[in-house]
């Protein structure tokens, strides 16, 4: 089993920055893609940013130019640098990892970390 341990959430003023971290531990061999999702109150969970093992990144339109996902592959750690934060970024942010072993895919989720942006 893979455990995803998150840190870095909190309360920040609009226009400020936060950096989220998520480290995969346990049976982390075979982890390929990692991502950040978020879920705002009363809303469905949405994909925010992804990064592949090769370093390719993708972002939801609403965060492009403001958020940067990065990865330390050796440590199985993914980061989300969030700049120019807006109140609408307020959500619980979830780390995600995909593990591929012999053609099978497994999904793992962090517990979520609260990000609150005040206006």
C-alpha positions as CSV (number, residue, x, y, z in Angstrom):
1,X,0.0,0.0,0.0
2,X,1.1,3.6,-0.7
3,X,0.6,6.3,1.8
4,X,0.5,9.9,0.7
5,X,1.5,12.5,3.3
6,X,0.6,16.1,2.6
7,X,1.7,19.3,4.1
8,X,1.7,23.1,3.4
9,X,-2.0,24.0,3.6
10,X,-3.3,26.8,5.6
11,X,-4.8,30.3,5.6
12,X,-3.5,32.9,3.3
13,X,-4.5,36.4,2.1
14,X,-5.6,36.9,-1.5
15,X,-2.6,37.5,-3.7
16,X,-0.4,35.4,-1.4
17,X,1.4,32.1,-2.0
18,X,1.4,28.6,-0.6
19,X,3.4,25.5,-1.4
20,X,1.9,22.1,-0.9
21,X,4.0,19.0,-0.6
22,X,3.0,15.4,-0.9
23,X,5.4,12.5,-0.2
24,X,4.6,8.9,-1.1
25,X,5.7,6.3,1.3
26,X,5.2,2.6,1.8
27,X,5.2,0.4,-1.3
28,X,5.9,3.3,-3.6
29,X,7.8,1.4,-6.2
30,X,6.2,1.8,-9.6
31,X,4.6,5.2,-9.0
32,X,4.2,6.9,-12.4
33,X,1.9,9.9,-12.5
34,X,1.1,12.3,-9.6
35,X,-1.5,15.0,-9.4
36,X,-3.3,17.5,-7.2
37,X,-7.1,17.7,-7.0
38,X,-9.3,20.0,-5.1
39,X,-12.8,20.1,-3.8
40,X,-14.5,23.3,-2.9
41,X,-17.5,23.4,-0.6
42,X,-20.6,22.0,-2.4
43,X,-18.6,21.3,-5.5
44,X,-17.3,18.1,-7.2
45,X,-13.7,17.3,-6.9
46,X,-11.7,18.6,-9.8
47,X,-8.3,17.9,-11.2
48,X,-5.9,20.9,-10.7
49,X,-2.6,19.8,-12.0
50,X,-0.8,16.6,-13.1
51,X,2.8,15.6,-13.7
52,X,4.1,12.5,-15.3
53,X,7.2,10.5,-14.4
54,X,8.7,12.2,-17.5
55,X,8.0,15.7,-16.2
56,X,5.1,16.6,-18.4
57,X,2.6,18.9,-16.7
58,X,-1.0,19.8,-17.2
59,X,-3.2,22.4,-15.5
60,X,-6.8,23.2,-15.2
61,X,-7.4,26.5,-17.0
62,X,-8.3,28.4,-13.9
63,X,-4.8,28.0,-12.4
64,X,-2.6,28.3,-15.4
65,X,0.1,30.9,-14.9
66,X,-0.4,30.9,-11.2
67,X,0.2,27.3,-10.0
68,X,3.2,25.1,-10.7
69,X,3.4,21.4,-10.1
70,X,6.8,19.9,-9.7
71,X,8.3,16.6,-8.6
72,X,11.2,15.1,-6.9
73,X,11.1,11.7,-8.5
74,X,13.8,10.2,-6.3
75,X,11.8,11.1,-3.2
76,X,8.4,10.3,-4.7
77,X,7.4,13.8,-3.7
78,X,5.1,16.2,-5.6
79,X,4.7,19.9,-4.9
80,X,2.2,22.5,-5.9
81,X,3.4,26.0,-5.8
82,X,0.4,28.3,-5.7
83,X,0.9,32.0,-6.4
84,X,-1.5,34.9,-6.7
85,X,-4.1,33.0,-4.8
86,X,-7.7,33.9,-5.1
87,X,-10.6,33.3,-2.8
88,X,-12.0,30.9,-5.4
89,X,-9.0,28.7,-4.8
90,X,-10.3,27.9,-1.4
91,X,-10.8,24.1,-1.2
92,X,-9.5,20.9,0.2
93,X,-6.5,19.9,-1.9
94,X,-5.9,16.2,-2.4
95,X,-2.7,14.5,-3.5
96,X,-3.0,11.7,-6.0
97,X,-0.6,9.0,-7.2
98,X,-0.9,6.3,-9.8
99,X,1.1,3.1,-9.4
100,X,1.7,0.9,-12.4
101,X,2.8,-2.7,-11.9
102,X,2.9,-5.2,-14.7
103,X,0.3,-3.4,-16.6
104,X,-2.1,-2.9,-13.7
105,X,-2.9,0.6,-12.4
106,X,-3.6,1.5,-8.8
107,X,-4.8,4.8,-7.4
108,X,-3.8,6.4,-4.1
109,X,-5.1,9.5,-2.4
110,X,-3.9,11.7,0.3
111,X,-6.2,12.7,3.2
112,X,-6.6,16.3,1.9
113,X,-5.3,19.5,3.2
114,X,-7.3,22.7,3.6
115,X,-6.4,25.8,1.7
116,X,-8.3,28.9,2.6
117,X,-7.8,32.2,0.8
118,X,-9.3,35.3,2.4
119,X,-10.2,38.4,0.5
